[in-house]
Amino acid sequence: MKCLICTSSFVEIASWRKLLLIKSSQLVCGKCLNKFEKVEEQDWKNDWIGTKFEGALDSLTSIYNYNDWMKQVYQQINFN
């Protein structure tokens, strides 16, 4: 398969879940997948301290931190 982010070829590991169609195919290689940083539960609250939006959000759902890697992936999705 080809990675959707870096377009390099990778071999998907076979498993019973994939064979029985319980789990979908992997679309991103392990190298790219490891670059995503999972969000800590309280990280987002500190970003709003001292701004006019402090206290405006009750909750926020995000899986990964928006860092340089995530910015590059978003640009690739939006403009390519």
C-alpha positions in Angstrom: 0.0 0.0 0.0 1.0 3.7 -0.3 0.9 6.1 2.6 -1.7 8.9 2.1 0.7 11.4 3.7 4.2 10.7 2.5 3.3 8.4 -0.5 5.9 5.8 0.5 5.1 2.1 0.1 4.6 0.0 3.2 3.4 -3.5 3.9 0.3 -3.8 6.0 0.5 -6.4 8.7 -2.0 -9.2 8.3 -4.4 -10.0 11.1 -7.6 -11.9 11.7 -9.5 -8.7 12.3 -8.6 -7.4 8.8 -9.3 -10.8 7.3 -12.8 -10.9 8.8 -13.4 -7.2 7.9 -13.7 -6.1 11.5 -10.9 -3.6 11.1 -10.4 -1.3 8.1 -7.1 -1.2 6.2 -4.3 1.0 7.4 -4.0 4.2 5.3 -0.9 5.7 6.9 2.6 4.2 7.3 4.0 3.7 10.8 6.6 6.4 10.3 4.0 9.0 9.7 1.6 7.7 12.3 4.2 8.0 15.0 4.7 11.7 14.3 1.1 12.5 15.6 1.2 13.6 19.2 -1.9 12.6 21.3 -3.5 15.5 23.2 -3.3 15.3 27.0 -6.6 15.8 28.7 -6.1 19.3 30.1 -3.7 20.8 27.5 -6.3 22.9 25.7 -7.3 24.8 28.8 -3.9 26.5 29.2 -4.0 27.8 25.6 -6.9 30.2 26.5 -5.5 31.7 29.7 -5.0 35.5 29.5 -7.1 35.9 26.3 -10.5 37.4 25.8 -11.8 33.8 25.2 -10.8 32.5 28.7 -13.7 30.6 30.1 -15.7 30.6 26.9 -15.2 26.9 26.2 -16.7 24.2 28.4 -15.1 21.3 26.5 -13.0 20.6 23.5 -12.6 17.3 21.6 -9.3 16.9 19.8 -7.3 13.7 19.3 -3.9 15.1 18.3 -1.9 18.3 19.1 -1.8 20.9 16.4 2.0 21.1 15.8 4.2 21.6 12.8 3.5 18.0 11.6 -0.2 18.4 11.9 -0.1 21.7 10.1 1.8 20.1 7.2 -0.7 17.3 7.0 -3.7 19.7 7.0 -2.0 21.8 4.2 -1.5 18.6 2.2 -5.1 17.6 2.6 -6.5 21.0 1.7 -4.3 22.0 -1.2 -3.2 18.8 -2.9 
